[in-house]
Amino acid sequence: MPVGRQQIEDWLVARIAGMQRIVPEQVDVDESFVANGLSSRSSVALIGDLAKALGVTLSETLTWEYPTIAALAEHVAGIGGSPHDD
């Protein structure tokens, strides 16, 4: 069953907030990953975590191809799987 965009977006917001040690409300889904404080290294780590959570293979370049949380969530929503916590 495909995962919804909102579920993926919420997962990304929570993960980025945790990585940045901020509250989720401070993460802007329409700003770039860079504007949300992620470096290239942390962006690659985020994609790896998302791929693991979804049980799929994702390109490490997705944060460049889809530079906002909203855009990435929209793209990944069609892939399938369901994000879960480890």
N, CA, C and O atoms as a DFTB+ gen file, in Angstrom:
344 C
 N C O
     1  1       0.848      -1.193       0.000
     2  2       0.000       0.000       0.000
     3  2       0.887       1.247       0.000
     4  3       1.776       1.362       0.844
     5  1       0.665       2.177      -0.923
     6  2       1.494       3.382      -0.959
     7  2       1.331       4.229       0.301
     8  3       0.260       4.281       0.906
     9  1       2.396       4.872       0.664
    10  2       2.386       5.767       1.823
    11  2       1.907       7.132       1.360
    12  3       2.226       7.573       0.256
    13  1       1.143       7.791       2.207
    14  2       0.658       9.116       1.867
    15  2       1.735      10.174       2.020
    16  3       2.658      10.046       2.824
    17  1       1.591      11.209       1.235
    18  2       2.528      12.327       1.281
    19  2       2.626      12.921       2.684
    20  3       3.722      13.224       3.157
    21  1       1.489      13.085       3.346
    22  2       1.499      13.706       4.673
    23  2       2.261      12.855       5.684
    24  3       2.978      13.393       6.527
    25  1       2.114      11.544       5.611
    26  2       2.821      10.657       6.528
    27  2       4.334      10.771       6.324
    28  3       5.093      10.823       7.292
    29  1       4.763      10.810       5.069
    30  2       6.195      10.946       4.785
    31  2       6.688      12.323       5.210
    32  3       7.764      12.453       5.793
    33  1       5.904      13.340       4.916
    34  2       6.273      14.701       5.315
    35  2       6.428      14.791       6.836
    36  3       7.401      15.364       7.326
    37  1       5.485      14.233       7.575
    38  2       5.558      14.245       9.041
    39  2       6.797      13.510       9.534
    40  3       7.460      13.962      10.468
    41  1       7.112      12.375       8.908
    42  2       8.298      11.601       9.281
    43  2       9.562      12.427       9.046
    44  3      10.449      12.477       9.897
    45  1       9.634      13.084       7.863
    46  2      10.804      13.910       7.544
    47  2      10.950      15.071       8.522
    48  3      12.052      15.349       8.995
    49  1       9.849      15.745       8.826
    50  2       9.885      16.860       9.775
    51  2      10.396      16.384      11.132
    52  3      11.268      17.018      11.727
    53  1       9.858      15.279      11.617
    54  2      10.283      14.759      12.922
    55  2      11.764      14.382      12.905
    56  3      12.491      14.660      13.859
    57  1      12.204      13.751      11.824
    58  2      13.606      13.325      11.733
    59  2      14.541      14.528      11.656
    60  3      15.577      14.552      12.321
    61  1      14.180      15.528      10.849
    62  2      15.019      16.720      10.736
    63  2      15.050      17.483      12.052
    64  3      16.104      17.963      12.468
    65  1      13.912      17.595      12.701
    66  2      13.873      18.266      14.003
    67  2      14.801      17.558      14.989
    68  3      15.528      18.208      15.740
    69  1      14.774      16.240      14.984
    70  2      15.661      15.479      15.859
    71  2      17.125      15.681      15.510
    72  3      17.961      15.829      16.401
    73  1      17.441      15.689      14.227
    74  2      18.821      15.890      13.782
    75  2      19.329      17.280      14.168
    76  3      20.495      17.447      14.526
    77  1      18.447      18.268      14.091
    78  2      18.818      19.655      14.364
    79  2      18.612      20.046      15.831
    80  3      18.984      21.142      16.251
    81  1      18.018      19.135      16.597
    82  2      17.702      19.389      18.003
    83  2      16.831      20.638      18.173
    84  3      17.107      21.521      18.985
    85  1      15.764      20.664      17.362
    86  2      14.779      21.737      17.430
    87  2      13.393      21.098      17.505
    88  3      13.249      19.891      17.310
    89  1      12.388      21.904      17.784
    90  2      11.020      21.384      17.800
    91  2      10.509      21.291      16.361
    92  3      10.882      22.106      15.517
    93  1       9.665      20.310      16.082
    94  2       9.166      20.138      14.711
    95  2       8.536      21.395      14.110
    96  3       8.603      21.592      12.897
    97  1       7.937      22.229      14.919
    98  2       7.298      23.450      14.423
    99  2       8.305      24.415      13.795
   100  3       7.915      25.311      13.046
   101  1       9.580      24.244      14.088
   102  2      10.611      25.113      13.516
   103  2      11.076      24.639      12.139
   104  3      11.825      25.345      11.465
   105  1      10.643      23.465      11.720
   106  2      11.024      22.925      10.423
   107  2       9.994      23.383       9.395
   108  3       8.795      23.158       9.561
   109  1      10.472      24.029       8.332
   110  2       9.585      24.559       7.286
   111  2       9.608      23.619       6.080
   112  3      10.639      23.465       5.426
   113  1       8.479      23.001       5.795
   114  2       8.409      22.010       4.712
   115  2       8.582      22.622       3.329
   116  3       8.854      21.904       2.367
   117  1       8.429      23.935       3.215
   118  2       8.564      24.609       1.927
   119  2       9.923      25.277       1.738
   120  3      10.177      25.879       0.695
   121  1      10.790      25.177       2.731
   122  2      12.158      25.694       2.616
   123  2      13.078      24.553       2.192
   124  3      12.736      23.380       2.339
   125  1      14.225      24.903       1.675
   126  2      15.184      23.883       1.237
   127  2      15.734      23.119       2.437
   128  3      15.658      23.574       3.578
   129  1      16.286      21.953       2.149
   130  2      16.934      21.180       3.201
   131  2      18.085      21.975       3.808
   132  3      18.319      21.909       5.014
   133  1      18.799      22.724       2.977
   134  2      19.904      23.567       3.457
   135  2      19.366      24.626       4.419
   136  3      19.944      24.846       5.483
   137  1      18.265      25.281       4.052
   138  2      17.662      26.301       4.915
   139  2      17.172      25.693       6.231
   140  3      17.097      26.382       7.248
   141  1      16.845      24.413       6.205
   142  2      16.435      23.713       7.424
   143  2      17.639      23.165       8.194
   144  3      17.476      22.405       9.149
   145  1      18.847      23.552       7.775
   146  2      20.047      23.237       8.534
   147  2      20.789      21.974       8.155
   148  3      21.722      21.580       8.855
   149  1      20.402      21.324       7.067
   150  2      21.067      20.081       6.685
   151  2      22.252      20.350       5.762
   152  3      22.174      21.170       4.847
   153  1      23.327      19.656       6.017
   154  2      24.498      19.680       5.143
   155  2      24.328      18.576       4.108
   156  3      23.363      17.813       4.157
   157  1      25.264      18.495       3.177
   158  2      25.232      17.406       2.199
   159  2      25.277      16.064       2.901
   160  3      24.536      15.147       2.548
   161  1      26.143      15.949       3.890
   162  2      26.293      14.690       4.629
   163  2      25.011      14.322       5.362
   164  3      24.573      13.172       5.315
   165  1      24.406      15.298       6.043
   166  2      23.188      14.982       6.785
   167  2      22.013      14.711       5.844
   168  3      21.106      13.955       6.192
   169  1      22.021      15.317       4.668
   170  2      20.977      15.033       3.680
   171  2      21.071      13.592       3.182
   172  3      20.056      12.910       3.036
   173  1      22.287      13.138       2.926
   174  2      22.495      11.746       2.500
   175  2      22.056      10.793       3.611
   176  3      21.418       9.774       3.349
   177  1      22.402      11.134       4.851
   178  2      21.992      10.305       5.996
   179  2      20.468      10.259       6.107
   180  3      19.893       9.208       6.393
   181  1      19.822      11.396       5.881
   182  2      18.359      11.460       5.946
   183  2      17.725      10.542       4.902
   184  3      16.786       9.807       5.206
   185  1      18.238      10.584       3.678
   186  2      17.707       9.724       2.614
   187  2      17.933       8.255       2.972
   188  3      17.061       7.419       2.737
   189  1      19.089       7.940       3.533
   190  2      19.359       6.567       3.961
   191  2      18.378       6.110       5.028
   192  3      17.875       4.988       4.977
   193  1      18.107       6.978       5.991
   194  2      17.145       6.651       7.047
   195  2      15.741       6.462       6.472
   196  3      15.017       5.547       6.865
   197  1      15.367       7.335       5.539
   198  2      14.043       7.232       4.924
   199  2      13.922       5.941       4.122
   200  3      12.902       5.255       4.193
   201  1      14.952       5.615       3.367
   202  2      14.930       4.371       2.579
   203  2      14.781       3.162       3.491
   204  3      14.022       2.240       3.194
   205  1      15.504       3.172       4.592
   206  2      15.421       2.067       5.553
   207  2      14.017       1.993       6.159
   208  3      13.447       0.909       6.284
   209  1      13.465       3.143       6.533
   210  2      12.127       3.183       7.133
   211  2      11.062       2.675       6.159
   212  3      10.102       2.017       6.560
   213  1      11.245       2.989       4.879
   214  2      10.270       2.575       3.875
   215  2      10.527       1.175       3.339
   216  3       9.644       0.557       2.744
   217  1      11.745       0.680       3.553
   218  2      12.092      -0.631       3.020
   219  2      12.283      -0.612       1.511
   220  3      11.991      -1.589       0.821
   221  1      12.778       0.517       1.010
   222  2      13.023       0.676      -0.426
   223  2      14.426       1.226      -0.641
   224  3      15.098       1.632       0.308
   225  1      14.856       1.234      -1.890
   226  2      16.117       1.856      -2.258
   227  2      15.815       3.241      -2.809
   228  3      14.982       3.396      -3.702
   229  1      16.495       4.246      -2.271
   230  2      16.311       5.616      -2.744
   231  2      17.659       6.193      -3.156
   232  3      18.683       5.878      -2.549
   233  1      17.662       7.022      -4.164
   234  2      18.872       7.690      -4.614
   235  2      19.341       8.699      -3.565
   236  3      18.543       9.452      -3.008
   237  1      20.640       8.699      -3.309
   238  2      21.199       9.649      -2.343
   239  2      21.072      11.093      -2.816
   240  3      21.265      12.014      -2.022
   241  1      20.755      11.308      -4.079
   242  2      20.652      12.664      -4.626
   243  2      19.237      13.240      -4.562
   244  3      18.995      14.328      -5.086
   245  1      18.314      12.540      -3.937
   246  2      16.921      13.010      -3.925
   247  2      16.741      14.379      -3.292
   248  3      15.863      15.132      -3.713
   249  1      17.547      14.723      -2.293
   250  2      17.372      16.040      -1.670
   251  2      17.828      17.166      -2.589
   252  3      17.474      18.324      -2.369
   253  1      18.609      16.839      -3.619
   254  2      18.983      17.849      -4.619
   255  2      17.926      17.898      -5.711
   256  3      17.595      18.974      -6.209
   257  1      17.401      16.749      -6.083
   258  2      16.371      16.689      -7.115
   259  2      15.038      17.250      -6.607
   260  3      14.294      17.873      -7.365
   261  1      14.746      17.029      -5.341
   262  2      13.521      17.497      -4.682
   263  2      13.967      18.250      -3.435
   264  3      14.020      17.663      -2.355
   265  1      14.291      19.546      -3.561
   266  2      15.016      20.278      -2.518
   267  2      14.216      20.728      -1.297
   268  3      14.776      21.365      -0.405
   269  1      12.925      20.415      -1.236
   270  2      12.157      20.749      -0.033
   271  2      11.510      19.480       0.525
   272  3      11.364      18.479      -0.177
   273  1      11.134      19.541       1.779
   274  2      10.456      18.410       2.412
   275  2       9.167      18.096       1.659
   276  3       8.868      16.933       1.386
   277  1       8.408      19.135       1.328
   278  2       7.133      18.941       0.629
   279  2       7.352      18.251      -0.718
   280  3       6.625      17.319      -1.063
   281  1       8.349      18.705      -1.479
   282  2       8.614      18.116      -2.797
   283  2       9.100      16.675      -2.678
   284  3       8.679      15.809      -3.445
   285  1       9.978      16.421      -1.728
   286  2      10.489      15.063      -1.541
   287  2       9.377      14.123      -1.097
   288  3       9.280      13.003      -1.600
   289  1       8.542      14.561      -0.168
   290  2       7.434      13.729       0.319
   291  2       6.474      13.395      -0.816
   292  3       5.999      12.265      -0.920
   293  1       6.191      14.374      -1.662
   294  2       5.295      14.155      -2.802
   295  2       5.876      13.101      -3.740
   296  3       5.157      12.220      -4.211
   297  1       7.168      13.192      -4.007
   298  2       7.827      12.233      -4.899
   299  2       7.836      10.824      -4.296
   300  3       7.472       9.852      -4.959
   301  1       8.250      10.730      -3.051
   302  2       8.423       9.422      -2.411
   303  2       7.081       8.752      -2.116
   304  3       7.013       7.526      -2.020
   305  1       6.026       9.532      -1.973
   306  2       4.715       8.975      -1.625
   307  2       4.250       7.895      -2.592
   308  3       3.539       6.973      -2.194
   309  1       4.642       7.999      -3.849
   310  2       4.217       7.017      -4.826
   311  2       5.022       5.738      -4.843
   312  3       4.659       4.787      -5.536
   313  1       6.118       5.697      -4.084
   314  2       7.010       4.528      -4.123
   315  2       6.446       3.339      -3.353
   316  3       6.602       2.197      -3.784
   317  1       5.792       3.593      -2.220
   318  2       5.214       2.506      -1.420
   319  2       5.988       2.242      -0.159
   320  3       7.007       2.881       0.101
   321  1       5.510       1.305       0.625
   322  2       6.114       1.021       1.927
   323  2       5.444       1.869       2.986
   324  3       4.487       2.586       2.696
   325  1       5.935       1.793       4.203
   326  2       5.415       2.651       5.255
   327  2       6.526       2.963       6.240
   328  3       7.178       2.053       6.752
   329  1       6.747       4.253       6.512
   330  2       7.817       4.596       7.432
   331  2       7.524       4.084       8.827
   332  3       6.390       4.152       9.303
   333  1       8.540       3.580       9.467
   334  2       8.399       3.101      10.844
   335  2       9.638       3.486      11.620
   336  3      10.700       3.713      11.038
   337  1       9.505       3.560      12.933
   338  2      10.657       3.872      13.784
   339  2      11.428       2.605      14.041
   340  3      10.861       1.515      14.106
   341  1      12.733       2.760      14.188
   342  2      13.576       1.596      14.458
   343  2      13.469       1.179      15.896
   344  3      14.111       0.214      16.309
